[in-house]
């Protein structure tokens, strides 16, 4: 029998809990202005197919429509930034910081590095893209 790699996580207060069935895809770090303003630095996430993500405490998730195509989900109790959802795809970006470790994945790219803050350098050797 093969053991499935399920990954669990939660917001800071535990009101929202997630579980992902299977391995986590590699993550990316977004340095765009919107992600930096909402997360306080940059946003690291992994894209989870809709059928693999289970959210418990969904009534504690508030959604902010940050643009015509994108909404951002956070815990309305503790404010943890948890999800990024582009209403047009069948996957949800889930914050890497909410997962319990070990995640058994890695960061594969930095995106929107042209918008990054001037107070830090990206020197981890991971692929960088302007957009």
Backbone as CSV, one residue per row, in Angstrom:
resi,resn,N_x,N_y,N_z,CA_x,CA_y,CA_z,C_x,C_y,C_z
1,UNK,0.841,-1.185,0.000,0.000,0.000,0.000,0.885,1.247,0.000
2,UNK,0.584,2.214,-0.873,1.350,3.448,-0.988,0.788,4.485,-0.034
3,UNK,1.694,5.144,0.688,1.273,6.190,1.616,1.111,7.500,0.853
4,UNK,-0.016,8.176,1.048,-0.270,9.450,0.398,0.359,10.567,1.208
5,UNK,0.969,11.512,0.521,1.547,12.677,1.170,0.483,13.760,1.291
6,UNK,-0.251,13.764,2.390,-1.194,14.835,2.646,-0.485,15.900,3.454
7,UNK,-0.834,17.148,3.179,-0.201,18.271,3.871,-1.274,19.089,4.556
8,UNK,-1.050,19.370,5.828,-2.010,20.131,6.623,-1.419,21.470,7.000
9,UNK,-2.298,22.413,7.309,-1.869,23.727,7.731,-3.041,24.498,8.296
10,UNK,-2.764,25.725,8.718,-3.811,26.560,9.307,-3.371,28.012,9.328
11,UNK,-4.334,28.863,9.657,-4.023,30.262,9.917,-3.407,30.357,11.316
12,UNK,-3.021,31.536,11.712,-2.371,31.733,13.008,-3.248,31.298,14.185
13,UNK,-4.553,31.595,14.139,-5.423,31.273,15.268,-6.059,29.887,15.166
14,UNK,-5.953,29.239,14.004,-6.508,27.902,13.828,-7.964,27.864,13.398
15,UNK,-8.580,29.024,13.189,-9.987,29.050,12.771,-10.159,28.505,11.355
16,UNK,-9.124,28.628,10.522,-9.142,28.090,9.161,-8.056,27.020,9.087
17,UNK,-8.456,25.828,8.682,-7.518,24.724,8.545,-7.603,24.196,7.123
18,UNK,-6.448,23.819,6.577,-6.423,23.305,5.222,-5.767,21.937,5.196
19,UNK,-6.106,21.194,4.152,-5.432,19.934,3.878,-5.327,19.795,2.368
20,UNK,-4.147,19.397,1.922,-3.898,19.177,0.503,-3.597,17.703,0.311
21,UNK,-4.332,17.083,-0.597,-4.117,15.674,-0.911,-2.983,15.576,-1.920
22,UNK,-1.961,14.804,-1.581,-0.843,14.595,-2.493,0.315,15.531,-2.224
23,UNK,1.299,15.429,-3.102,2.502,16.247,-2.967,2.204,17.703,-3.262
24,UNK,2.938,18.601,-2.613,2.816,20.027,-2.900,3.652,20.369,-4.124
25,UNK,3.083,21.116,-5.069,3.886,21.596,-6.193,4.959,22.572,-5.678
26,UNK,5.993,22.788,-6.484,7.003,23.778,-6.110,6.348,25.146,-5.977
27,UNK,6.923,25.979,-5.136,6.349,27.284,-4.806,7.024,28.401,-5.589
28,UNK,6.342,29.541,-5.656,7.000,30.739,-6.155,6.792,31.871,-5.161
29,UNK,7.630,32.886,-5.292,7.570,34.054,-4.419,7.230,35.255,-5.281
30,UNK,6.125,35.924,-4.958,5.678,37.082,-5.729,6.084,38.364,-5.006
31,UNK,6.765,39.230,-5.735,7.269,40.486,-5.192,6.485,41.689,-5.706
32,UNK,5.294,41.455,-6.292,4.501,42.577,-6.811,4.047,43.473,-5.655
33,UNK,3.710,44.694,-5.998,3.310,45.668,-4.979,2.116,45.177,-4.165
34,UNK,1.089,44.609,-4.820,-0.099,44.163,-4.092,0.233,43.059,-3.091
35,UNK,1.018,42.066,-3.501,1.376,40.982,-2.575,2.224,41.504,-1.420
36,UNK,3.147,42.427,-1.726,3.977,42.979,-0.646,3.133,43.777,0.343
37,UNK,2.180,44.549,-0.165,1.348,45.343,0.743,0.450,44.459,1.606
38,UNK,-0.096,43.380,1.032,-0.980,42.544,1.830,-0.214,41.650,2.795
39,UNK,0.901,41.108,2.362,1.608,40.144,3.209,2.620,40.796,4.150
40,UNK,3.028,42.011,3.841,4.018,42.678,4.672,5.441,42.488,4.174
41,UNK,5.658,41.654,3.184,6.981,41.456,2.583,6.758,40.926,1.178
42,UNK,7.019,39.690,0.908,6.602,39.106,-0.363,5.788,37.867,-0.064
43,UNK,5.063,37.381,-1.063,4.092,36.308,-0.900,4.640,35.036,-1.517
44,UNK,4.834,34.007,-0.733,5.280,32.704,-1.231,4.099,31.749,-1.178
45,UNK,3.832,31.095,-2.321,2.669,30.213,-2.387,2.908,29.081,-3.362
46,UNK,2.023,28.097,-3.276,2.023,26.984,-4.211,0.620,26.837,-4.772
47,UNK,0.519,26.527,-6.057,-0.776,26.413,-6.730,-1.347,25.014,-6.548
48,UNK,-2.496,24.941,-5.885,-3.137,23.666,-5.566,-4.375,23.476,-6.445
49,UNK,-4.469,22.337,-7.148,-5.682,22.062,-7.932,-6.910,22.030,-7.021
50,UNK,-8.022,22.531,-7.532,-9.249,22.647,-6.733,-9.630,21.341,-6.036
51,UNK,-9.534,20.223,-6.716,-9.939,18.951,-6.141,-9.021,18.424,-5.053
52,UNK,-7.819,18.993,-4.924,-6.861,18.514,-3.924,-6.912,19.318,-2.631
53,UNK,-7.617,20.453,-2.621,-7.638,21.346,-1.458,-8.935,21.205,-0.671
54,UNK,-8.805,20.951,0.631,-9.938,20.938,1.548,-9.731,22.069,2.550
55,UNK,-10.760,22.892,2.735,-10.704,23.996,3.688,-11.757,23.761,4.753
56,UNK,-11.322,23.711,5.994,-12.242,23.621,7.130,-12.269,24.985,7.816
57,UNK,-13.451,25.407,8.225,-13.587,26.741,8.803,-13.721,27.791,7.714
58,UNK,-14.220,27.370,6.560,-14.362,28.277,5.420,-15.209,29.507,5.759
59,UNK,-16.092,29.382,6.732,-16.909,30.528,7.147,-16.055,31.622,7.802
60,UNK,-14.824,31.288,8.160,-13.895,32.259,8.755,-12.984,32.912,7.731
61,UNK,-13.177,32.580,6.444,-12.375,33.173,5.379,-13.125,34.368,4.795
62,UNK,-12.452,35.503,4.723,-12.980,36.679,4.027,-12.198,36.827,2.740
63,UNK,-12.877,37.271,1.708,-12.250,37.455,0.404,-12.232,38.932,0.060
64,UNK,-11.086,39.384,-0.409,-10.923,40.761,-0.866,-10.667,40.722,-2.364
65,UNK,-11.521,41.363,-3.148,-11.372,41.413,-4.597,-10.353,42.505,-4.908
66,UNK,-9.076,42.116,-5.081,-8.005,43.098,-5.248,-7.855,43.613,-6.674
67,UNK,-8.462,42.945,-7.623,-8.489,43.412,-9.008,-9.673,42.736,-9.697
68,UNK,-9.884,43.042,-10.948,-10.996,42.449,-11.682,-10.903,40.925,-11.718
69,UNK,-9.682,40.395,-11.795,-9.490,38.959,-11.953,-9.056,38.226,-10.689
70,UNK,-8.607,38.931,-9.687,-7.976,38.282,-8.533,-8.677,38.628,-7.229
71,UNK,-8.841,37.588,-6.392,-9.322,37.803,-5.028,-8.322,37.161,-4.074
72,UNK,-8.241,37.698,-2.870,-7.284,37.248,-1.868,-8.045,36.864,-0.614
73,UNK,-7.777,35.664,-0.099,-8.496,35.154,1.058,-7.651,35.232,2.310
74,UNK,-8.287,35.647,3.400,-7.597,35.748,4.684,-8.543,35.367,5.808
75,UNK,-7.975,34.998,6.937,-8.784,34.651,8.107,-9.357,35.930,8.694
76,UNK,-10.667,35.972,8.856,-11.276,37.186,9.385,-11.116,37.323,10.889
77,UNK,-10.584,36.291,11.547,-10.322,36.388,12.985,-8.923,36.925,13.259
78,UNK,-7.900,36.270,12.678,-6.514,36.664,12.980,-5.847,37.450,11.857
79,UNK,-6.460,37.507,10.664,-5.917,38.280,9.559,-4.882,37.569,8.710
80,UNK,-4.595,36.300,8.994,-3.593,35.580,8.198,-3.989,35.562,6.730
81,UNK,-3.057,35.933,5.857,-3.232,35.933,4.408,-2.993,34.504,3.937
82,UNK,-4.035,33.831,3.424,-3.986,32.396,3.147,-4.069,32.016,1.677
83,UNK,-4.895,32.722,0.897,-5.195,32.288,-0.461,-5.104,33.424,-1.465
84,UNK,-4.776,33.058,-2.673,-4.803,33.944,-3.832,-5.531,33.178,-4.906
85,UNK,-6.590,33.757,-5.448,-7.452,33.031,-6.378,-7.769,33.901,-7.586
86,UNK,-7.394,33.411,-8.773,-7.711,34.117,-10.024,-8.953,33.478,-10.599
87,UNK,-10.088,33.918,-10.221,-11.405,33.369,-10.542,-11.533,32.619,-11.876
88,UNK,-10.513,32.621,-12.714,-10.609,32.002,-14.031,-9.932,30.640,-14.127
89,UNK,-9.284,30.182,-13.086,-8.566,28.908,-13.136,-9.075,27.955,-12.071
90,UNK,-8.781,26.675,-12.234,-9.273,25.673,-11.281,-8.223,25.306,-10.244
91,UNK,-7.469,26.314,-9.825,-6.490,26.108,-8.768,-6.459,27.335,-7.878
92,UNK,-5.964,27.148,-6.660,-5.854,28.226,-5.693,-4.427,28.269,-5.184
93,UNK,-3.852,29.457,-5.140,-2.529,29.617,-4.547,-2.704,29.634,-3.032
94,UNK,-1.953,28.783,-2.353,-2.031,28.670,-0.897,-0.704,29.124,-0.306
95,UNK,-0.775,29.934,0.736,0.424,30.475,1.377,1.310,29.365,1.918
96,UNK,2.583,29.405,1.577,3.528,28.413,2.091,3.640,28.501,3.614
97,UNK,3.501,29.704,4.151,3.645,29.894,5.589,2.574,29.237,6.430
98,UNK,1.453,28.861,5.829,0.389,28.239,6.623,0.565,26.730,6.772
99,UNK,1.464,26.127,5.964,1.648,24.674,6.036,2.473,24.272,7.246
100,UNK,2.065,23.163,7.858,2.890,22.538,8.881,4.066,21.886,8.154
101,UNK,5.204,21.863,8.777,6.375,21.269,8.126,6.486,19.799,8.481
102,UNK,7.148,19.008,7.697,7.879,19.382,6.490,6.946,19.452,5.275
103,UNK,7.243,20.377,4.354,6.428,20.512,3.147,6.947,19.628,2.011
104,UNK,8.189,19.242,2.062,8.833,18.426,1.034,8.735,19.047,-0.360
105,UNK,8.811,20.378,-0.427,8.861,21.080,-1.702,9.899,22.181,-1.594
106,UNK,10.010,23.002,-2.631,10.983,24.089,-2.607,10.481,25.242,-3.465
107,UNK,11.140,26.369,-3.303,10.859,27.549,-4.104,11.524,27.369,-5.462
108,UNK,10.770,27.583,-6.542,11.354,27.411,-7.865,11.540,28.730,-8.619
109,UNK,10.782,29.803,-8.211,10.969,31.083,-8.902,10.521,32.260,-8.041
110,UNK,11.090,33.410,-8.395,10.662,34.708,-7.873,10.008,35.417,-9.037
111,UNK,8.788,35.950,-8.827,8.094,36.655,-9.906,7.858,38.113,-9.522
112,UNK,7.679,38.937,-10.540,7.504,40.382,-10.387,8.661,41.010,-9.602
113,UNK,9.872,40.546,-9.887,11.033,41.090,-9.181,11.296,42.548,-9.551
114,UNK,10.771,43.007,-10.692,10.916,44.419,-11.061,10.186,45.320,-10.059
115,UNK,9.215,44.768,-9.334,8.440,45.538,-8.348,8.924,45.348,-6.912
116,UNK,9.947,44.556,-6.695,10.372,44.224,-5.328,10.753,45.472,-4.535
117,UNK,10.704,45.339,-3.227,11.097,46.436,-2.362,12.590,46.719,-2.483
118,UNK,12.979,47.954,-2.196,14.391,48.322,-2.297,15.191,47.975,-1.042
119,UNK,14.553,47.408,-0.051,15.195,47.137,1.228,15.748,45.717,1.343
120,UNK,15.654,44.900,0.302,16.182,43.543,0.351,16.730,43.119,-1.002
121,UNK,17.590,42.127,-0.974,18.172,41.543,-2.175,17.687,40.111,-2.317
122,UNK,17.583,39.647,-3.537,17.245,38.246,-3.800,18.545,37.595,-4.275
123,UNK,19.114,36.759,-3.447,20.399,36.154,-3.814,20.449,34.668,-3.462
124,UNK,19.299,34.001,-3.610,19.231,32.581,-3.264,19.504,31.661,-4.445
125,UNK,19.802,32.236,-5.625,20.101,31.416,-6.796,18.890,30.858,-7.513
126,UNK,17.686,31.215,-7.073,16.452,30.735,-7.689,16.087,31.641,-8.870
127,UNK,15.476,31.072,-9.914,15.059,31.796,-11.101,14.312,33.077,-10.726
128,UNK,14.631,34.184,-11.420,13.943,35.448,-11.207,13.321,35.915,-12.507
129,UNK,12.029,36.363,-12.411,11.324,36.873,-13.583,10.766,38.258,-13.273
130,UNK,10.871,39.175,-14.236,10.363,40.545,-14.028,8.852,40.562,-13.855
131,UNK,8.137,39.665,-14.544,6.676,39.600,-14.463,6.252,38.317,-13.810
